């Protein structure tokens, strides 16, 4: 139960952050109307009513690629006997 509450809180915070930064814009087009409910001897009937409608605008993210030239460091690998010979030459100097 706690994990569901945590997920719900995180979802609400994400939506609030999207609204605050302008990434998400929600406008209500028209409001809701309650249906006309009548009770008779045969039961309950409902007529009419309207659900609210919203216009939602979201931001967009564009991803692209471009060619760049990057200098990479070189790596030299030496066998163990070559490492010992190189170390001996450096110590002799």
Backbone as JSON Lines, residues from 0, in Angstrom:
{"i":0,"aa":"X","n":[0.82,-1.19,0.0],"ca":[0.0,0.0,0.0],"c":[0.87,1.26,0.0]}
{"i":1,"aa":"X","n":[1.96,1.21,0.73],"ca":[2.84,2.38,0.8],"c":[3.48,2.69,-0.55]}
{"i":2,"aa":"X","n":[3.83,1.63,-1.29],"ca":[4.48,1.84,-2.58],"c":[3.51,2.49,-3.56]}
{"i":3,"aa":"X","n":[2.24,2.12,-3.52],"ca":[1.25,2.75,-4.4],"c":[1.07,4.22,-4.06]}
{"i":4,"aa":"X","n":[1.06,4.54,-2.78],"ca":[0.95,5.93,-2.35],"c":[2.18,6.72,-2.79]}
{"i":5,"aa":"X","n":[3.35,6.12,-2.68],"ca":[4.58,6.78,-3.11],"c":[4.56,7.04,-4.61]}
{"i":6,"aa":"X","n":[4.13,6.06,-5.4],"ca":[4.06,6.22,-6.85],"c":[3.07,7.32,-7.22]}
{"i":7,"aa":"X","n":[1.95,7.37,-6.54],"ca":[0.95,8.41,-6.79],"c":[1.51,9.79,-6.48]}
{"i":8,"aa":"X","n":[2.22,9.93,-5.37],"ca":[2.82,11.21,-4.99],"c":[3.85,11.64,-6.02]}
{"i":9,"aa":"X","n":[4.69,10.72,-6.49],"ca":[5.71,11.04,-7.49],"c":[5.04,11.46,-8.79]}
{"i":10,"aa":"X","n":[3.96,10.78,-9.19],"ca":[3.26,11.13,-10.43],"c":[2.68,12.53,-10.34]}
{"i":11,"aa":"X","n":[2.1,12.87,-9.19],"ca":[1.53,14.22,-9.01],"c":[2.63,15.27,-9.06]}
{"i":12,"aa":"X","n":[3.78,14.99,-8.45],"ca":[4.89,15.94,-8.46],"c":[5.43,16.14,-9.88]}
{"i":13,"aa":"X","n":[5.48,15.08,-10.67],"ca":[5.95,15.19,-12.05],"c":[4.99,16.04,-12.86]}
{"i":14,"aa":"X","n":[3.7,15.84,-12.69],"ca":[2.7,16.64,-13.41],"c":[2.78,18.11,-12.98]}
{"i":15,"aa":"X","n":[2.93,18.36,-11.7],"ca":[3.06,19.75,-11.23],"c":[4.32,20.41,-11.78]}
{"i":16,"aa":"X","n":[5.41,19.67,-11.84],"ca":[6.65,20.22,-12.39],"c":[6.49,20.53,-13.88]}
{"i":17,"aa":"X","n":[5.8,19.66,-14.61],"ca":[5.57,19.89,-16.03],"c":[4.69,21.12,-16.24]}
{"i":18,"aa":"X","n":[3.71,21.31,-15.39],"ca":[2.86,22.5,-15.5],"c":[3.63,23.76,-15.13]}
{"i":19,"aa":"X","n":[4.46,23.69,-14.11],"ca":[5.19,24.87,-13.65],"c":[6.23,25.33,-14.67]}
{"i":20,"aa":"X","n":[6.85,24.39,-15.39],"ca":[7.89,24.76,-16.35],"c":[7.32,25.12,-17.72]}
{"i":21,"aa":"X","n":[6.04,24.92,-17.92],"ca":[5.43,25.23,-19.21],"c":[5.52,24.1,-20.21]}
{"i":22,"aa":"X","n":[6.04,22.96,-19.82],"ca":[6.13,21.82,-20.72],"c":[4.75,21.22,-20.99]}
{"i":23,"aa":"X","n":[3.83,21.41,-20.07],"ca":[2.47,20.89,-20.2],"c":[1.5,22.03,-19.96]}
{"i":24,"aa":"X","n":[0.55,22.22,-20.88],"ca":[-0.44,23.28,-20.78],"c":[-1.83,22.65,-20.95]}
{"i":25,"aa":"X","n":[-2.67,22.77,-19.93],"ca":[-4.01,22.18,-19.97],"c":[-5.03,23.29,-19.87]}
{"i":26,"aa":"X","n":[-5.93,23.37,-20.87],"ca":[-7.02,24.35,-20.87],"c":[-8.34,23.6,-20.94]}
{"i":27,"aa":"X","n":[-9.29,24.03,-20.1],"ca":[-10.62,23.41,-20.13],"c":[-11.45,24.11,-21.2]}
{"i":28,"aa":"X","n":[-11.96,23.33,-22.16],"ca":[-12.75,23.88,-23.26],"c":[-14.18,24.15,-22.8]}
{"i":29,"aa":"X","n":[-14.81,23.17,-22.2],"ca":[-16.14,23.39,-21.63],"c":[-16.29,22.54,-20.38]}
{"i":30,"aa":"X","n":[-17.13,23.02,-19.49],"ca":[-17.29,22.39,-18.19],"c":[-18.24,21.21,-18.21]}
{"i":31,"aa":"X","n":[-18.36,20.6,-17.07],"ca":[-19.24,19.45,-16.92],"c":[-20.66,19.91,-16.57]}
{"i":32,"aa":"X","n":[-21.62,19.12,-16.99],"ca":[-23.02,19.36,-16.62],"c":[-23.56,18.08,-16.03]}
{"i":33,"aa":"X","n":[-24.23,18.21,-14.92],"ca":[-24.81,17.04,-14.27],"c":[-26.04,16.56,-15.04]}
{"i":34,"aa":"X","n":[-26.27,15.25,-15.08],"ca":[-27.45,14.75,-15.78],"c":[-28.71,15.02,-14.95]}
{"i":35,"aa":"X","n":[-29.84,15.02,-15.65],"ca":[-31.14,15.15,-14.98],"c":[-31.54,13.76,-14.51]}
{"i":36,"aa":"X","n":[-31.67,13.59,-13.21],"ca":[-31.98,12.29,-12.64],"c":[-33.4,12.33,-12.11]}
{"i":37,"aa":"X","n":[-34.18,11.3,-12.46],"ca":[-35.55,11.21,-11.94],"c":[-35.81,9.79,-11.46]}
{"i":38,"aa":"X","n":[-36.54,9.73,-10.36],"ca":[-36.88,8.44,-9.78],"c":[-38.38,8.22,-9.96]}
{"i":39,"aa":"X","n":[-38.71,7.07,-10.5],"ca":[-40.11,6.7,-10.68],"c":[-40.33,5.35,-10.03]}
{"i":40,"aa":"X","n":[-41.53,4.86,-10.16],"ca":[-41.84,3.54,-9.61],"c":[-41.09,2.44,-10.34]}
{"i":41,"aa":"X","n":[-40.67,2.69,-11.58],"ca":[-39.96,1.69,-12.37],"c":[-38.45,1.72,-12.14]}
{"i":42,"aa":"X","n":[-37.93,2.73,-11.47],"ca":[-36.5,2.81,-11.23],"c":[-35.99,4.23,-11.38]}
{"i":43,"aa":"X","n":[-34.72,4.36,-11.56],"ca":[-34.07,5.66,-11.68],"c":[-33.63,5.84,-13.14]}
{"i":44,"aa":"X","n":[-33.92,7.0,-13.69],"ca":[-33.47,7.3,-15.06],"c":[-32.65,8.58,-15.04]}
{"i":45,"aa":"X","n":[-31.66,8.64,-15.93],"ca":[-30.81,9.82,-16.06],"c":[-30.79,10.25,-17.51]}
{"i":46,"aa":"X","n":[-30.92,11.54,-17.75],"ca":[-30.9,12.09,-19.1],"c":[-29.93,13.26,-19.15]}
{"i":47,"aa":"X","n":[-29.27,13.38,-20.3],"ca":[-28.39,14.52,-20.51],"c":[-27.08,14.38,-19.78]}
{"i":48,"aa":"X","n":[-26.53,15.49,-19.44],"ca":[-25.23,15.51,-18.79],"c":[-24.12,15.66,-19.8]}
{"i":49,"aa":"X","n":[-23.0,16.14,-19.34],"ca":[-21.88,16.37,-20.24],"c":[-20.59,16.24,-19.45]}
{"i":50,"aa":"X","n":[-19.63,15.55,-20.04],"ca":[-18.32,15.44,-19.39],"c":[-17.49,16.66,-19.77]}
{"i":51,"aa":"X","n":[-16.57,17.05,-18.93],"ca":[-15.73,18.2,-19.27],"c":[-14.77,17.83,-20.4]}
{"i":52,"aa":"X","n":[-14.38,18.82,-21.18],"ca":[-13.42,18.61,-22.27],"c":[-12.21,19.5,-22.03]}
{"i":53,"aa":"X","n":[-11.04,18.96,-22.36],"ca":[-9.79,19.68,-22.13],"c":[-8.96,19.7,-23.4]}
{"i":54,"aa":"X","n":[-8.21,20.78,-23.58],"ca":[-7.25,20.9,-24.66],"c":[-5.87,20.84,-24.01]}
{"i":55,"aa":"X","n":[-5.07,19.86,-24.38],"ca":[-3.77,19.64,-23.76],"c":[-2.68,19.88,-24.8]}
{"i":56,"aa":"X","n":[-1.76,20.78,-24.49],"ca":[-0.6,21.06,-25.34],"c":[0.64,20.62,-24.57]}
{"i":57,"aa":"X","n":[1.47,19.82,-25.22],"ca":[2.71,19.38,-24.58],"c":[3.9,19.91,-25.35]}
{"i":58,"aa":"X","n":[5.0,20.04,-24.66],"ca":[6.24,20.46,-25.3],"c":[6.8,19.33,-26.14]}
{"i":59,"aa":"X","n":[7.82,19.64,-26.89],"ca":[8.44,18.61,-27.72],"c":[9.94,18.59,-27.47]}
{"i":60,"aa":"X","n":[10.51,17.45,-27.68],"ca":[11.95,17.27,-27.53],"c":[12.47,16.78,-28.87]}
{"i":61,"aa":"X","n":[13.46,17.47,-29.4],"ca":[14.04,17.07,-30.67],"c":[15.43,16.52,-30.42]}
{"i":62,"aa":"X","n":[15.7,15.38,-31.02],"ca":[16.99,14.72,-30.87],"c":[17.63,14.65,-32.25]}
{"i":63,"aa":"X","n":[18.87,15.05,-32.33],"ca":[19.57,15.02,-33.61],"c":[21.0,14.54,-33.42]}
{"i":64,"aa":"X","n":[21.67,14.41,-34.51],"ca":[23.06,13.97,-34.48],"c":[23.87,14.84,-35.43]}
{"i":65,"aa":"X","n":[25.11,15.07,-35.08],"ca":[26.01,15.8,-35.95],"c":[27.4,15.2,-35.81]}
{"i":66,"aa":"X","n":[28.15,15.32,-36.91],"ca":[29.49,14.74,-36.92],"c":[30.48,15.69,-36.26]}
{"i":67,"aa":"X","n":[31.32,15.16,-35.41],"ca":[32.37,15.92,-34.73],"c":[33.66,15.12,-34.78]}
{"i":68,"aa":"X","n":[34.77,15.82,-34.8],"ca":[36.07,15.18,-34.74],"c":[36.6,15.34,-33.32]}
{"i":69,"aa":"X","n":[36.88,14.22,-32.69],"ca":[37.32,14.22,-31.3],"c":[38.66,13.49,-31.23]}
{"i":70,"aa":"X","n":[39.64,14.1,-30.57],"ca":[40.93,13.45,-30.39],"c":[40.82,12.46,-29.24]}
{"i":71,"aa":"X","n":[41.23,11.26,-29.5],"ca":[41.17,10.2,-28.49],"c":[42.59,9.91,-27.99]}
{"i":72,"aa":"X","n":[42.73,9.64,-26.7],"ca":[44.05,9.28,-26.19],"c":[44.46,7.9,-26.71]}
{"i":73,"aa":"X","n":[45.77,7.72,-26.85],"ca":[46.26,6.42,-27.31],"c":[46.61,5.57,-26.1]}
{"i":74,"aa":"X","n":[46.54,4.29,-26.29],"ca":[46.82,3.35,-25.22],"c":[47.83,2.34,-25.73]}
{"i":75,"aa":"X","n":[48.9,2.18,-24.99],"ca":[49.92,1.21,-25.38],"c":[49.94,0.09,-24.36]}
{"i":76,"aa":"X","n":[49.88,-1.11,-24.87],"ca":[49.91,-2.3,-24.0],"c":[51.22,-3.01,-24.26]}
{"i":77,"aa":"X","n":[51.96,-3.31,-23.18],"ca":[53.24,-3.99,-23.3],"c":[53.17,-5.3,-22.53]}
{"i":78,"aa":"X","n":[53.89,-6.26,-23.02],"ca":[53.96,-7.56,-22.34],"c":[54.76,-7.39,-21.06]}
{"i":79,"aa":"X","n":[54.58,-8.27,-20.08],"ca":[55.27,-8.11,-18.8],"c":[56.79,-8.02,-18.91]}
{"i":80,"aa":"X","n":[57.44,-8.81,-19.8],"ca":[58.9,-8.74,-19.91],"c":[59.34,-7.4,-20.49]}
{"i":81,"aa":"X","n":[58.53,-6.79,-21.36],"ca":[58.86,-5.48,-21.9],"c":[58.72,-4.4,-20.83]}
{"i":82,"aa":"X","n":[57.73,-4.55,-19.92],"ca":[57.55,-3.58,-18.82],"c":[58.76,-3.59,-17.9]}
{"i":83,"aa":"X","n":[59.26,-4.78,-17.59],"ca":[60.41,-4.86,-16.69],"c":[61.66,-4.29,-17.35]}
{"i":84,"aa":"X","n":[61.84,-4.5,-18.66],"ca":[63.0,-3.95,-19.36],"c":[62.91,-2.44,-19.42]}
{"i":85,"aa":"X","n":[61.7,-1.9,-19.65],"ca":[61.52,-0.45,-19.71],"c":[61.77,0.16,-18.35]}
{"i":86,"aa":"X","n":[61.32,-0.49,-17.27],"ca":[61.55,0.02,-15.92],"c":[63.03,0.0,-15.57]}
{"i":87,"aa":"X","n":[63.73,-1.03,-16.0],"ca":[65.18,-1.12,-15.74],"c":[65.91,-0.01,-16.48]}
{"i":88,"aa":"X","n":[65.51,0.28,-17.71],"ca":[66.16,1.36,-18.48],"c":[65.89,2.72,-17.82]}
{"i":89,"aa":"X","n":[64.7,2.93,-17.3],"ca":[64.38,4.2,-16.66],"c":[65.15,4.36,-15.34]}
{"i":90,"aa":"X","n":[65.34,3.27,-14.6],"ca":[66.08,3.33,-13.33],"c":[67.56,3.53,-13.58]}
{"i":91,"aa":"X","n":[68.09,3.03,-14.69],"ca":[69.52,3.17,-14.99],"c":[69.87,4.59,-15.33]}
{"i":92,"aa":"X","n":[68.94,5.36,-15.8],"ca":[69.25,6.73,-16.22],"c":[69.29,7.62,-15.06]}
